[in-house]
Amino acid sequence: MKETARPTDRAATNDDELRPGDELITGEAVALDVRPTSIILRAAGSIIDTVSYFILYLLILLAFFSTLAGDIDSALTQAVSITGFVFSLLIVPVLVETLTHGRSLGKLAIGARIVRDDGGAISLRHAFIRALTGVLEVIMTLGGLAATTALLNNRSKRLGDLLAGTYSQHERVQRNREVARPLPEALLPWSQTVDIARLPDRLARRVAQFLRQSAHLTPFTRERLAQTLAAEVSPFVSPLPDVPAEFFLVGVAAVRRERECTALLLERERLARLAPVLTGLPHGFPDR
């Protein structure tokens, strides 16, 4: 007997409903699904940045000692060392993050960017607060304080981010090389009339991940995950087909993909028709 994709309890908890702080609400009340950088990636980026700034500091000291040769005053050496330390580990990070709008060498390597809590670009004030606290939590404690703070919040914020009102946004999206599963023939009539409400992005990603990995799962695990996901997706779909749970998920993903592709093609056609009007010059301009 086939198991349908109908939910056993419509009041079941939806893991995909976003908790406060997991989504970004713009000024137009539009929810954006952004991905904070994980603590592992942040640690890798911080190591790259710290090493590069320390190399700059050593180059400054090397240039100083090679210039003065043997005539070195201890007070002058101490002053240059402190100045070079402040310049390399405070001023340079502030300038780099301000001029690149939240980027640095380490962040480029891991595909991240520092942004404000509202998603906007950081300013000099944010970069200065982050760099100043970074000397304490990253350099003086060897990253221990930063890691401890990052583990205590859902956006992996270190102390400097909490004080400045920023966080690290992961911008690098993994390239999808998988071939999408087509719509089953048994669901072709259903796909013509089905009403699929907008699925939450997190739930849609979980369905797509399950469909990519289903072939590598054991039959029991595959069926159990399919039924769980089908129960979460069902409140967004009407009518519900009388098919196994995995077929239902394949059908929802295929219909959603085809309709979004059609909408994008229609938008491209409209923009192509408007292109001559938007880019054209007045008749006879500039030779009138």
PAFI-774987 format. One line per 3 residues: number of its first residue (from 1); their letters; for each residue x, y, z of N, C-alpha, C. Coordinates in nm, 3 decimals, padded with zeros to 5 digits. Example, Ala and Ser with C-alpha at 12.3 -4.5 7.8 and 13.67 -1.06 7.14 Angstrom:
<pts>
1	AS	01.319,-00.569,00.780,01.230,-00.450,00.780,01.320,-00.330,00.780  01.285,-00.225,00.708,01.367,-00.106,00.714,01.290,00.003,00.787 .
</pts>
This chain:
<pts>
1	MKE	00.085,-00.120,00.000,00.000,00.000,00.000,00.088,00.124,00.000  00.058,00.216,-00.090,00.141,00.336,-00.101,00.116,00.431,00.015  00.224,00.489,00.062,00.212,00.589,00.167,00.202,00.725,00.102 .
4	TAR	00.102,00.800,00.138,00.081,00.932,00.079,00.169,01.034,00.147  00.177,01.150,00.085,00.262,01.256,00.138,00.187,01.349,00.229  00.065,01.306,00.275,-00.014,01.394,00.360,00.047,01.400,00.500 .
7	PTD	00.049,01.517,00.561,00.107,01.528,00.694,00.017,01.466,00.798  00.073,01.404,00.897,-00.005,01.345,01.005,-00.051,01.450,01.103  00.016,01.562,01.106,-00.021,01.668,01.200,00.021,01.800,01.142 .
10	RAA	-00.077,01.882,01.100,-00.045,02.010,01.038,00.017,02.106,01.137  00.002,02.078,01.266,00.059,02.165,01.367,00.200,02.123,01.406  00.255,02.028,01.329,00.390,01.983,01.361,00.488,02.096,01.345 .
13	TND	00.592,02.089,01.423,00.692,02.196,01.419,00.766,02.194,01.289  00.782,02.309,01.227,00.854,02.322,01.101,00.995,02.367,01.130  01.094,02.282,01.105,01.232,02.321,01.130,01.275,02.435,01.041 .
16	DEL	01.197,02.455,00.933,01.238,02.554,00.836,01.192,02.695,00.870  01.104,02.706,00.968,01.062,02.840,01.007,01.180,02.910,01.071  01.210,03.028,01.024,01.330,03.098,01.067,01.313,03.152,01.208 .
19	RPG	01.412,03.132,01.287,01.414,03.187,01.421,01.465,03.329,01.417  01.435,03.411,01.520,01.487,03.547,01.521,01.638,03.547,01.511  01.690,03.630,01.422,01.833,03.641,01.402,01.885,03.554,01.290 .
22	DEL	01.801,03.460,01.236,01.845,03.373,01.128,01.816,03.432,00.991  01.738,03.540,00.983,01.707,03.600,00.856,01.730,03.750,00.865  01.744,03.813,00.751,01.769,03.956,00.743,01.647,04.023,00.685 .
25	ITG	01.589,04.119,00.756,01.471,04.192,00.711,01.516,04.328,00.661  01.492,04.356,00.532,01.530,04.485,00.475,01.430,04.592,00.514  01.458,04.716,00.473,01.368,04.826,00.503,01.233,04.813,00.435 .
28	EAV	01.225,04.733,00.326,01.099,04.709,00.257,01.027,04.587,00.311  01.068,04.538,00.429,01.007,04.421,00.495,01.022,04.295,00.410  01.134,04.284,00.339,01.164,04.166,00.260,01.266,04.083,00.336 .
31	ALD	01.235,03.955,00.355,01.325,03.866,00.428,01.430,03.808,00.333  01.557,03.830,00.366,01.666,03.778,00.286,01.733,03.664,00.362  01.754,03.554,00.292,01.820,03.438,00.353,01.970,03.449,00.330 .
34	VRP	02.044,03.490,00.433,02.188,03.506,00.424,02.255,03.403,00.513  02.377,03.367,00.477,02.448,03.263,00.549,02.565,03.322,00.625  02.562,03.318,00.757,02.680,03.361,00.834,02.795,03.263,00.811 .
37	TSI	02.916,03.315,00.818,03.034,03.230,00.802,03.053,03.144,00.926  03.084,03.018,00.907,03.102,02.927,01.020,03.229,02.963,01.096  03.236,02.914,01.218,03.350,02.946,01.304,03.479,02.887,01.249 .
40	ILR	03.471,02.773,01.180,03.592,02.712,01.122,03.648,02.802,01.012  03.560,02.848,00.923,03.606,02.936,00.816,03.656,03.069,00.870  03.589,03.120,00.972,03.634,03.246,01.032,03.772,03.229,01.093 .
43	AAG	03.796,03.117,01.157,03.927,03.093,01.216,04.035,03.086,01.107  04.003,03.019,00.995,04.100,03.011,00.885,04.129,03.149,00.828  04.025,03.230,00.807,04.045,03.365,00.756,04.124,03.453,00.852 .
46	SII	04.097,03.439,00.983,04.170,03.517,01.082,04.317,03.480,01.086  04.347,03.351,01.070,04.487,03.308,01.069,04.560,03.369,00.950  04.495,03.368,00.833,04.558,03.426,00.714,04.582,03.575,00.733 .
49	DTV	04.482,03.646,00.785,04.497,03.790,00.806,04.605,03.821,00.908  04.604,03.748,01.021,04.702,03.775,01.126,04.844,03.748,01.078  04.864,03.639,01.005,04.997,03.609,00.953,05.043,03.717,00.856 .
52	SYF	04.954,03.761,00.768,04.991,03.864,00.670,05.025,03.996,00.739  04.951,04.032,00.843,04.981,04.157,00.914,05.111,04.146,00.994  05.138,04.027,01.049,05.264,04.009,01.119,05.382,04.012,01.022 .
55	ILY	05.365,03.961,00.904,05.470,03.969,00.802,05.498,04.115,00.768  05.392,04.195,00.757,05.410,04.338,00.733,05.486,04.402,00.849  05.454,04.363,00.971,05.523,04.417,01.089,05.671,04.380,01.087 .
58	LLI	05.702,04.257,01.052,05.842,04.214,01.046,05.917,04.287,00.935  05.849,04.312,00.823,05.913,04.386,00.715,05.945,04.530,00.757  05.857,04.590,00.837,05.883,04.725,00.887,06.006,04.725,00.977 .
61	LLA	06.013,04.627,01.068,06.129,04.619,01.157,06.255,04.591,01.079  06.247,04.504,00.979,06.364,04.472,00.899,06.414,04.595,00.823  06.320,04.672,00.769,06.359,04.794,00.698,06.423,04.894,00.794 .
64	FFS	06.373,04.901,00.917,06.429,04.995,01.016,06.571,04.956,01.055  06.593,04.827,01.087,06.725,04.783,01.130,06.826,04.789,01.016  06.781,04.758,00.895,06.874,04.762,00.782,06.911,04.905,00.745 .
67	TLA	06.822,04.999,00.773,06.851,05.139,00.742,06.951,05.198,00.840  06.932,05.169,00.970,07.020,05.228,01.072,07.150,05.151,01.089  07.156,05.031,01.036,07.276,04.947,01.046,07.314,04.927,01.193 .
70	GDI	07.433,04.965,01.234,07.477,04.940,01.371,07.444,05.051,01.468  07.406,05.168,01.421,07.376,05.282,01.507,07.230,05.278,01.550  07.201,05.198,01.654,07.063,05.177,01.698,07.049,05.220,01.843 .
73	DSA	06.954,05.309,01.867,06.923,05.354,02.002,06.808,05.269,02.057  06.819,05.227,02.183,06.716,05.139,02.241,06.581,05.208,02.249  06.580,05.337,02.284,06.452,05.410,02.292,06.388,05.422,02.154 .
76	LTQ	06.471,05.451,02.053,06.419,05.462,01.918,06.369,05.327,01.868  06.441,05.222,01.903,06.397,05.088,01.863,06.262,05.054,01.924  06.245,05.087,02.052,06.118,05.059,02.118,06.005,05.141,02.056 .
79	AVS	06.033,05.267,02.025,05.931,05.353,01.964,05.891,05.301,01.826  05.988,05.261,01.746,05.958,05.208,01.612,05.882,05.076,01.622  05.920,04.993,01.719,05.851,04.865,01.735,05.704,04.885,01.769 .
82	ITG	05.677,04.978,01.863,05.539,05.004,01.902,05.461,05.067,01.786  05.524,05.162,01.718,05.458,05.227,01.606,05.428,05.129,01.494  05.527,05.043,01.464,05.505,04.943,01.360,05.397,04.843,01.397 .
85	FVF	05.391,04.808,01.528,05.287,04.715,01.575,05.149,04.776,01.557  05.134,04.902,01.600,05.004,04.970,01.587,04.967,04.987,01.440  05.064,05.025,01.359,05.036,05.046,01.217,04.997,04.916,01.148 .
88	SLL	05.068,04.806,01.177,05.045,04.681,01.106,04.920,04.608,01.154  04.894,04.612,01.284,04.786,04.530,01.340,04.662,04.609,01.376  04.664,04.741,01.358,04.546,04.821,01.387,04.509,04.911,01.270 .
91	IVP	04.602,04.995,01.226,04.569,05.091,01.121,04.547,05.022,00.988  04.636,04.930,00.951,04.623,04.862,00.822,04.493,04.780,00.814  04.457,04.698,00.916,04.329,04.627,00.908,04.209,04.720,00.895 .
94	VLV	04.214,04.835,00.966,04.103,04.930,00.956,04.092,04.984,00.814  04.205,05.024,00.756,04.203,05.078,00.621,04.160,04.972,00.519  04.209,04.851,00.534,04.175,04.745,00.438,04.025,04.716,00.441 .
97	ETL	03.967,04.696,00.559,03.825,04.663,00.567,03.737,04.781,00.527  03.783,04.903,00.553,03.703,05.019,00.514,03.704,05.039,00.363  03.821,05.031,00.302,03.831,05.057,00.159,03.772,04.944,00.075 .
100	THG	03.775,04.822,00.126,03.721,04.708,00.050,03.580,04.671,00.095  03.520,04.752,00.183,03.383,04.728,00.231,03.370,04.590,00.297  03.460,04.562,00.389,03.449,04.440,00.469,03.530,04.323,00.422 .
103	RSL	03.617,04.343,00.325,03.699,04.234,00.276,03.842,04.245,00.329  03.916,04.137,00.317,04.058,04.133,00.350,04.115,04.011,00.279  04.245,03.988,00.294,04.307,03.874,00.228,04.248,03.742,00.276 .
106	GKL	04.232,03.729,00.408,04.175,03.606,00.462,04.030,03.587,00.424  03.954,03.696,00.421,03.812,03.685,00.384,03.795,03.654,00.236  03.884,03.705,00.154,03.879,03.668,00.012,03.907,03.519,-00.006 .
109	AIG	03.996,03.466,00.076,04.031,03.325,00.064,03.915,03.233,00.103  03.836,03.272,00.203,03.725,03.186,00.247,03.592,03.229,00.188  03.589,03.338,00.110,03.465,03.382,00.048,03.370,03.449,00.143 .
112	ARI	03.419,03.537,00.229,03.335,03.603,00.329,03.350,03.754,00.318  03.259,03.824,00.382,03.263,03.970,00.388,03.201,04.014,00.520  03.260,04.116,00.582,03.205,04.172,00.704,03.098,04.274,00.667 .
115	VRD	02.977,04.256,00.719,02.868,04.348,00.692,02.802,04.388,00.824  02.723,04.494,00.819,02.646,04.534,00.936,02.535,04.433,00.963  02.474,04.442,01.080,02.365,04.352,01.114,02.246,04.367,01.020 .
118	DGG	02.231,04.484,00.959,02.121,04.505,00.864,02.162,04.472,00.721  02.283,04.418,00.702,02.328,04.376,00.570,02.403,04.481,00.492  02.415,04.603,00.544,02.483,04.710,00.472,02.634,04.702,00.487 .
121	AIS	02.703,04.784,00.407,02.850,04.787,00.412,02.897,04.856,00.540  03.009,04.808,00.593,03.062,04.865,00.716,03.132,04.997,00.685  03.148,05.078,00.788,03.215,05.207,00.775,03.345,05.204,00.855 .
124	LRH	03.411,05.320,00.862,03.536,05.331,00.936,03.515,05.299,01.083  03.404,05.341,01.138,03.376,05.316,01.280,03.369,05.166,01.309  03.297,05.091,01.226,03.285,04.947,01.248,03.422,04.878,01.236 .
127	AFI	03.499,04.917,01.133,03.629,04.855,01.113,03.724,04.886,01.229  03.717,05.008,01.282,03.806,05.045,01.393,03.772,04.966,01.519  03.644,04.952,01.549,03.605,04.877,01.669,03.647,04.731,01.656 .
130	RAL	03.628,04.673,01.539,03.667,04.533,01.517,03.818,04.515,01.528  03.894,04.606,01.468,04.040,04.594,01.473,04.093,04.615,01.614  04.036,04.712,01.686,04.083,04.741,01.822,04.057,04.624,01.916 .
133	TGV	03.937,04.567,01.911,03.909,04.451,01.995,03.980,04.326,01.945  04.012,04.322,01.815,04.084,04.207,01.760,04.223,04.192,01.818  04.286,04.303,01.854,04.418,04.296,01.917,04.409,04.217,02.047 .
136	LEV	04.299,04.239,02.121,04.282,04.169,02.248,04.239,04.024,02.228  04.131,04.003,02.151,04.071,03.869,02.146,04.136,03.776,02.044  04.205,03.829,01.948,04.267,03.743,01.847,04.417,03.728,01.871 .
139	IMT	04.486,03.840,01.896,04.632,03.836,01.907,04.676,03.803,02.050  04.627,03.879,02.149,04.674,03.859,02.286,04.627,03.727,02.347  04.508,03.679,02.308,04.457,03.552,02.360,04.469,03.439,02.258 .
142	LGG	04.544,03.464,02.148,04.564,03.363,02.043,04.431,03.309,01.989  04.332,03.396,01.982,04.203,03.358,01.926,04.110,03.287,02.022  04.153,03.265,02.146,04.070,03.192,02.242,03.943,03.266,02.279 .
145	LAA	03.955,03.397,02.307,03.838,03.476,02.342,03.743,03.488,02.224  03.797,03.506,02.105,03.712,03.517,01.986,03.637,03.386,01.960  03.704,03.273,01.974,03.639,03.145,01.951,03.531,03.118,02.055 .
148	TTA	03.558,03.152,02.180,03.460,03.130,02.285,03.335,03.213,02.261  03.354,03.341,02.224,03.239,03.427,02.196,03.162,03.379,02.074  03.232,03.334,01.971,03.165,03.289,01.848,03.081,03.164,01.872 .
151	LLN	03.123,03.080,01.965,03.048,02.958,01.993,02.919,02.985,02.068  02.904,03.105,02.124,02.788,03.137,02.208,02.678,03.210,02.133  02.691,03.230,02.001,02.584,03.295,01.925,02.569,03.228,01.790 .
154	NRS	02.451,03.242,01.730,02.419,03.166,01.609,02.481,03.223,01.483  02.545,03.340,01.490,02.610,03.397,01.372,02.762,03.393,01.382  02.813,03.321,01.478,02.958,03.307,01.497,03.026,03.443,01.511 .
157	KRL	02.963,03.533,01.584,03.020,03.666,01.605,03.128,03.660,01.712  03.238,03.729,01.687,03.336,03.747,01.794,03.302,03.875,01.870  03.380,03.905,01.972,03.350,04.019,02.058,03.347,04.150,01.980 .
160	GDL	03.440,04.166,01.887,03.442,04.288,01.807,03.317,04.305,01.724  03.260,04.195,01.673,03.136,04.203,01.597,03.019,04.242,01.685  03.016,04.189,01.807,02.908,04.224,01.898,02.911,04.373,01.934 .
163	LAG	03.031,04.427,01.954,03.043,04.568,01.989,03.017,04.658,01.870  03.057,04.617,01.752,03.042,04.701,01.633,02.908,04.682,01.563  02.835,04.576,01.596,02.709,04.550,01.528,02.730,04.495,01.388 .
166	TYS	02.824,04.402,01.374,02.855,04.343,01.243,02.857,04.191,01.255  02.868,04.125,01.141,02.891,03.981,01.138,02.953,03.944,01.005  03.006,03.824,00.997,03.072,03.777,00.875,02.972,03.701,00.789 .
169	QHE	02.949,03.752,00.668,02.854,03.690,00.575,02.928,03.606,00.473  02.885,03.480,00.459,02.950,03.390,00.363,02.886,03.410,00.227  02.965,03.451,00.128,02.912,03.486,-00.004,02.943,03.384,-00.111 .
172	RVQ	03.029,03.288,-00.082,03.068,03.191,-00.184,02.967,03.077,-00.186  02.905,03.057,-00.301,02.805,02.953,-00.318,02.868,02.836,-00.392  02.847,02.718,-00.340,02.904,02.599,-00.402,02.838,02.573,-00.538 .
175	RNR	02.919,02.545,-00.637,02.866,02.518,-00.771,02.795,02.384,-00.773  02.673,02.386,-00.826,02.592,02.265,-00.830,02.618,02.191,-00.960  02.679,02.073,-00.950,02.709,01.991,-01.067,02.612,01.874,-01.083 .
178	EVA	02.513,01.865,-00.993,02.420,01.753,-00.999,02.314,01.778,-01.106  02.269,01.668,-01.169,02.161,01.675,-01.267,02.029,01.665,-01.193  01.940,01.761,-01.217,01.812,01.763,-01.147,01.726,01.645,-01.190 .
181	RPL	01.654,01.587,-01.094,01.567,01.474,-01.126,01.440,01.525,-01.194  01.402,01.464,-01.305,01.285,01.513,-01.378,01.154,01.481,-01.307  01.047,01.541,-01.355,00.915,01.517,-01.299,00.868,01.377,-01.336 .
184	PEA	00.824,01.295,-01.239,00.774,01.161,-01.272,00.651,01.170,-01.363  00.639,01.075,-01.454,00.527,01.078,-01.548,00.392,01.068,-01.478  00.388,00.997,-01.365,00.261,00.982,-01.294,00.211,01.114,-01.238 .
187	LLP	00.299,01.214,-01.225,00.260,01.342,-01.169,00.240,01.450,-01.275  00.243,01.414,-01.402,00.225,01.514,-01.506,00.088,01.582,-01.498  -00.024,01.508,-01.485,-00.154,01.577,-01.472,-00.160,01.664,-01.347 .
190	WSQ	-00.103,01.615,-01.239,-00.105,01.691,-01.113,-00.025,01.820,-01.125  00.085,01.819,-01.200,00.171,01.937,-01.211,00.104,02.052,-01.285  -00.001,02.021,-01.366,-00.066,02.127,-01.443,-00.159,02.213,-01.357 .
193	TVD	-00.207,02.158,-01.246,-00.305,02.230,-01.164,-00.262,02.254,-01.021  -00.149,02.201,-00.982,-00.109,02.211,-00.842,-00.078,02.355,-00.804  -00.112,02.390,-00.683,-00.083,02.522,-00.627,00.026,02.504,-00.522 .
196	IAR	00.145,02.555,-00.553,00.258,02.542,-00.461,00.291,02.680,-00.406  00.264,02.698,-00.277,00.299,02.825,-00.214,00.450,02.836,-00.205  00.498,02.955,-00.177,00.643,02.977,-00.169,00.699,02.900,-00.051 .
199	LPD	00.784,02.805,-00.082,00.851,02.729,00.023,00.957,02.815,00.089  00.975,02.806,00.220,01.089,02.872,00.283,01.219,02.822,00.222  01.313,02.911,00.204,01.437,02.876,00.136,01.511,02.763,00.206 .
202	RLA	01.511,02.764,00.337,01.583,02.659,00.410,01.519,02.521,00.387  01.386,02.516,00.384,01.318,02.389,00.359,01.343,02.342,00.216  01.340,02.435,00.120,01.367,02.397,-00.019,01.509,02.342,-00.035 .
205	RRV	01.606,02.401,00.037,01.743,02.350,00.030,01.755,02.212,00.091  01.680,02.187,00.198,01.684,02.055,00.261,01.625,01.949,00.169  01.518,01.984,00.098,01.459,01.891,00.002,01.558,01.862,-00.111 .
208	AQF	01.620,01.967,-00.164,01.717,01.949,-00.272,01.835,01.866,-00.226  01.881,01.888,-00.103,01.994,01.810,-00.052,01.956,01.663,-00.035  01.833,01.639,00.012,01.788,01.500,00.026,01.781,01.430,-00.109 .
211	LRQ	01.728,01.499,-00.211,01.715,01.437,-00.343,01.852,01.410,-00.404  01.952,01.493,-00.374,02.087,01.468,-00.425,02.152,01.349,-00.357  02.122,01.329,-00.229,02.192,01.225,-00.152,02.109,01.099,-00.133 .
214	SAH	01.986,01.097,-00.181,01.898,00.983,-00.154,01.953,00.851,-00.208  02.024,00.856,-00.319,02.077,00.733,-00.377,02.184,00.668,-00.290  02.244,00.744,-00.201,02.352,00.692,-00.117,02.302,00.653,00.022 .
217	LTP	02.173,00.665,00.048,02.117,00.632,00.179,02.064,00.489,00.181  02.055,00.434,00.300,01.994,00.303,00.314,01.844,00.315,00.291  01.777,00.208,00.247,01.632,00.218,00.220,01.551,00.269,00.338 .
220	FTR	01.583,00.221,00.459,01.506,00.264,00.575,01.525,00.413,00.601  01.651,00.460,00.599,01.678,00.601,00.623,01.618,00.688,00.512  01.627,00.641,00.392,01.572,00.715,00.278,01.422,00.735,00.291 .
223	ERL	01.351,00.627,00.327,01.205,00.637,00.342,01.168,00.725,00.461  01.242,00.712,00.570,01.209,00.791,00.689,01.229,00.940,00.664  01.342,00.978,00.601,01.366,01.119,00.572,01.267,01.174,00.471 .
226	AQT	01.230,01.091,00.373,01.133,01.135,00.273,00.998,01.164,00.337  00.954,01.080,00.427,00.826,01.102,00.493,00.831,01.225,00.582  00.944,01.247,00.651,00.956,01.365,00.737,00.951,01.493,00.656 .
229	LAA	01.027,01.498,00.547,01.028,01.617,00.463,00.894,01.638,00.394  00.830,01.530,00.351,00.700,01.542,00.286,00.597,01.600,00.381  00.603,01.562,00.508,00.511,01.617,00.607,00.532,01.767,00.627 .
232	EVS	00.655,01.814,00.613,00.684,01.957,00.629,00.646,02.036,00.504  00.660,01.973,00.386,00.630,02.043,00.261,00.480,02.047,00.234  00.406,01.947,00.281,00.264,01.933,00.247,00.179,02.057,00.277 .
235	PFV	00.200,02.130,00.388,00.117,02.248,00.411,00.129,02.355,00.304  00.233,02.351,00.221,00.253,02.451,00.117,00.202,02.404,-00.019  00.142,02.284,-00.026,00.104,02.226,-00.155,-00.044,02.188,-00.151 .
238	SPL	-00.114,02.217,-00.260,-00.255,02.178,-00.273,-00.288,02.161,-00.422  -00.348,02.048,-00.461,-00.382,01.930,-00.381,-00.261,01.840,-00.361  -00.276,01.745,-00.269,-00.168,01.651,-00.241,-00.188,01.524,-00.323 .
241	PDV	-00.086,01.481,-00.397,-00.101,01.361,-00.480,-00.092,01.234,-00.397  -00.156,01.131,-00.444,-00.153,01.001,-00.377,-00.035,00.920,-00.431  00.085,00.960,-00.390,00.208,00.895,-00.435,00.300,00.878,-00.315 .
244	PAE	00.403,00.794,-00.328,00.501,00.782,-00.218,00.566,00.916,-00.186  00.619,00.926,-00.066,00.672,01.053,-00.016,00.786,01.105,-00.103  00.876,01.019,-00.147,00.989,01.066,-00.226,00.944,01.115,-00.363 .
247	FFL	00.846,01.046,-00.425,00.792,01.094,-00.552,00.729,01.232,-00.535  00.663,01.251,-00.423,00.602,01.380,-00.394,00.707,01.490,-00.386  00.818,01.463,-00.320,00.925,01.563,-00.309,00.988,01.591,-00.444 .
250	VGV	01.007,01.487,-00.525,01.061,01.507,-00.660,00.968,01.593,-00.742  00.837,01.568,-00.732,00.740,01.646,-00.807,00.736,01.791,-00.765  00.740,01.817,-00.634,00.739,01.955,-00.585,00.863,02.030,-00.632 .
253	AAV	00.979,01.966,-00.621,01.102,02.031,-00.664,01.102,02.058,-00.813  01.051,01.963,-00.893,01.050,01.982,-01.038,00.954,02.091,-01.080  00.833,02.093,-01.023,00.735,02.197,-01.058,00.786,02.334,-01.016 .
256	RRE	00.842,02.342,-00.897,00.893,02.470,-00.849,01.007,02.520,-00.938  01.093,02.428,-00.981,01.205,02.464,-01.068,01.156,02.511,-01.204  01.061,02.440,-01.262,01.011,02.476,-01.394,00.938,02.610,-01.392 .
259	REC	00.860,02.635,-01.288,00.785,02.760,-01.282,00.879,02.879,-01.259  00.980,02.860,-01.177,01.076,02.969,-01.157,01.154,02.997,-01.285  01.188,02.892,-01.358,01.258,02.910,-01.486,01.170,02.983,-01.586 .
262	TAL	01.041,02.948,-01.591,00.949,03.016,-01.681,00.936,03.163,-01.645  00.928,03.192,-01.516,00.916,03.332,-01.474,01.041,03.412,-01.511  01.158,03.351,-01.497,01.281,03.421,-01.534,01.288,03.446,-01.684 .
265	LLE	01.245,03.350,-01.763,01.246,03.368,-01.909,01.150,03.478,-01.951  01.031,03.484,-01.889,00.936,03.590,-01.922,00.992,03.727,-01.885  01.058,03.733,-01.770,01.118,03.860,-01.730,01.228,03.902,-01.827 .
268	RER	01.308,03.805,-01.873,01.413,03.836,-01.970,01.352,03.887,-02.101  01.242,03.827,-02.145,01.177,03.872,-02.268,01.123,04.013,-02.254  01.063,04.044,-02.139,01.010,04.180,-02.118,01.123,04.282,-02.118 .
271	LAR	01.234,04.248,-02.053,01.347,04.341,-02.051,01.407,04.358,-02.190  01.407,04.250,-02.270,01.459,04.261,-02.406,01.372,04.352,-02.492  01.239,04.347,-02.470,01.151,04.436,-02.545,01.166,04.581,-02.503 .
274	LAP	01.199,04.602,-02.376,01.215,04.739,-02.326,01.354,04.795,-02.351  01.450,04.711,-02.387,01.588,04.756,-02.403,01.603,04.871,-02.502  01.539,04.867,-02.620,01.554,04.981,-02.711,01.505,05.112,-02.653 .
277	VLT	01.399,05.107,-02.573,01.345,05.229,-02.513,01.435,05.279,-02.402  01.488,05.185,-02.322,01.569,05.224,-02.207,01.708,05.271,-02.248  01.763,05.215,-02.354,01.901,05.248,-02.393,01.908,05.338,-02.515 .
280	GLP	01.796,05.358,-02.583,01.799,05.439,-02.705,01.809,05.588,-02.677  01.860,05.663,-02.773,01.873,05.807,-02.763,01.756,05.875,-02.834  01.726,06.000,-02.799,01.621,06.074,-02.872,01.650,06.075,-03.021 .
283	HGF	01.544,06.088,-03.100,01.556,06.081,-03.246,01.651,06.190,-03.297  01.753,06.149,-03.371,01.847,06.243,-03.428,01.953,06.295,-03.335  01.951,06.251,-03.206,02.050,06.301,-03.111,02.183,06.228,-03.132 .
286	PDR	02.299,06.295,-03.132,02.316,06.440,-03.109,02.318,06.522,-03.236  02.308,06.455,-03.354,02.311,06.526,-03.481,02.170,06.567,-03.520  02.133,06.688,-03.489,01.996,06.737,-03.520,02.002,06.845,-03.625 .
</pts>
